[in-house]
Amino acid sequence: MPNIYVEFMDLKGDSLFLDGDSAHYIISVLRCKKGDDLLVFDGQSRFFKGVIGEIGKNSLTIIGAPYPPPETESSLDLILCQGLLKGSKMDTVIQKATELGIKRIIPMATERCQLHETRKLFRWHKIALEASRQCGRVVVPDISPVMPVMAVTSLLTASGAASFIFYERGGANLKALNPPKQGVQCYVLVGPEGGFTPEELSVSTRAGATAVSFGRRILRGETAAISAVTLLQFLYGDLSP
C-alpha cells in the first residue's frame, strides 16, 4: 500500500482532499486509480488511511479515517551533528540516518571541512522526506541550517543533553559508558573528511560531550556517521534485540 507524504491534511469529515504535487504524484507517477488503498502521513505523526474516491485533473479525494500511526519511531531522541561532506556523501548520510531513526540533523562547519556553506538544504529535506516515506516512519527529521562547530558546542552546554563526539585518535569504549536517561535528547558529533582538530575536541568535551572511539581503524566520514547512529540506536534505542 503506497505511503504518501503531504504537508497539510485537508480533512472534511471522512474525506481527505489532495491537490498539487501530492495529487500529481499519486495520479501520474504511481498511476493509482479510483478504489485503490492509500496511507497518507504529514510528518508530524498523523496518518490517514482510505481508498481513492473521485479523481480530478490534478486533485483527488480519499475516503477513510485517521489511522493509528505505526510504531516506527525510536525512543531515543537522537540528533546527528555532521561535519559537512563533499558531493553525494552528505546525501547518503542524511538518507541512511533517516532510515535509522534520527530525529534531527545539524550540518556542521568545522575547521577541516572542505565546504563551509551549502545551498542543498532543500535537497536534503527532500531526501529525508523520501527516506521517511520509504521506511514507514511517521516523522520526517528536521534538517537545520549549517552551524559552525562552536555554535553546536554552545547548544550542548545550554541543553545539558547527553552527547558523544566520535574521534579517530582515541576515546572511551561506548559500551562502558552510562546510557542516556530515557526521554533525554542525545547529540552525536561526527567529523568531516580529516576529522576534528584537537581544539574542536577540547571545546566539545568542555561543553559536556564524551569522546568515543571507533577502534583501531579510521573510517570515512559517511561510514563514521552511519556507524555512530547504528551503535547508539543498538545500545540505547530501538535496534537492540
ChimeraX attribute file (.defattr): number of C-alpha atoms within 10 A of each C-alpha:
attribute: neighborCount
match mode: 1-to-1
recipient: residues
	/A:1	8
	/A:2	15
	/A:3	18
	/A:4	20
	/A:5	20
	/A:6	16
	/A:7	10
	/A:8	12
	/A:9	16
	/A:10	13
	/A:11	15
	/A:12	9
	/A:13	9
	/A:14	12
	/A:15	19
	/A:16	22
	/A:17	18
	/A:18	21
	/A:19	18
	/A:20	11
	/A:21	12
	/A:22	17
	/A:23	23
	/A:24	17
	/A:25	15
	/A:26	21
	/A:27	19
	/A:28	10
	/A:29	9
	/A:30	11
	/A:31	9
	/A:32	17
	/A:33	15
	/A:34	14
	/A:35	13
	/A:36	13
	/A:37	18
	/A:38	19
	/A:39	19
	/A:40	23
	/A:41	26
	/A:42	17
	/A:43	19
	/A:44	12
	/A:45	15
	/A:46	15
	/A:47	21
	/A:48	24
	/A:49	21
	/A:50	21
	/A:51	18
	/A:52	22
	/A:53	19
	/A:54	14
	/A:55	17
	/A:56	11
	/A:57	9
	/A:58	16
	/A:59	17
	/A:60	23
	/A:61	21
	/A:62	26
	/A:63	21
	/A:64	19
	/A:65	16
	/A:66	17
	/A:67	14
	/A:68	11
	/A:69	17
	/A:70	11
	/A:71	10
	/A:72	13
	/A:73	19
	/A:74	17
	/A:75	14
	/A:76	21
	/A:77	19
	/A:78	25
	/A:79	22
	/A:80	27
	/A:81	24
	/A:82	27
	/A:83	33
	/A:84	27
	/A:85	23
	/A:86	14
	/A:87	9
	/A:88	9
	/A:89	15
	/A:90	21
	/A:91	19
	/A:92	18
	/A:93	23
	/A:94	27
	/A:95	21
	/A:96	21
	/A:97	26
	/A:98	26
	/A:99	19
	/A:100	22
	/A:101	28
	/A:102	24
	/A:103	21
	/A:104	20
	/A:105	25
	/A:106	22
	/A:107	26
	/A:108	28
	/A:109	25
	/A:110	22
	/A:111	18
	/A:112	16
	/A:113	19
	/A:114	15
	/A:115	16
	/A:116	17
	/A:117	15
	/A:118	10
	/A:119	9
	/A:120	12
	/A:121	14
	/A:122	10
	/A:123	11
	/A:124	21
	/A:125	19
	/A:126	15
	/A:127	19
	/A:128	26
	/A:129	20
	/A:130	18
	/A:131	21
	/A:132	24
	/A:133	21
	/A:134	13
	/A:135	14
	/A:136	19
	/A:137	25
	/A:138	22
	/A:139	22
	/A:140	26
	/A:141	24
	/A:142	17
	/A:143	19
	/A:144	15
	/A:145	14
	/A:146	22
	/A:147	19
	/A:148	16
	/A:149	24
	/A:150	16
	/A:151	13
	/A:152	21
	/A:153	21
	/A:154	13
	/A:155	14
	/A:156	21
	/A:157	15
	/A:158	10
	/A:159	13
	/A:160	14
	/A:161	17
	/A:162	18
	/A:163	23
	/A:164	24
	/A:165	24
	/A:166	25
	/A:167	24
	/A:168	21
	/A:169	16
	/A:170	13
	/A:171	15
	/A:172	16
	/A:173	12
	/A:174	19
	/A:175	11
	/A:176	7
	/A:177	10
	/A:178	8
	/A:179	12
	/A:180	16
	/A:181	12
	/A:182	12
	/A:183	9
	/A:184	15
	/A:185	17
	/A:186	23
	/A:187	23
	/A:188	22
	/A:189	28
	/A:190	26
	/A:191	30
	/A:192	25
	/A:193	17
	/A:194	15
	/A:195	23
	/A:196	24
	/A:197	13
	/A:198	11
	/A:199	10
	/A:200	18
	/A:201	19
	/A:202	13
	/A:203	15
	/A:204	24
	/A:205	17
	/A:206	13
	/A:207	19
	/A:208	18
	/A:209	25
	/A:210	22
	/A:211	22
	/A:212	22
	/A:213	20
	/A:214	19
	/A:215	14
	/A:216	9
	/A:217	9
	/A:218	15
	/A:219	15
	/A:220	14
	/A:221	23
	/A:222	24
	/A:223	13
	/A:224	21
	/A:225	28
	/A:226	19
	/A:227	15
	/A:228	24
	/A:229	22
	/A:230	21
	/A:231	16
	/A:232	22
	/A:233	21
	/A:234	13
	/A:235	14
	/A:236	19
	/A:237	20
	/A:238	17
	/A:239	14
	/A:240	11
	/A:241	5
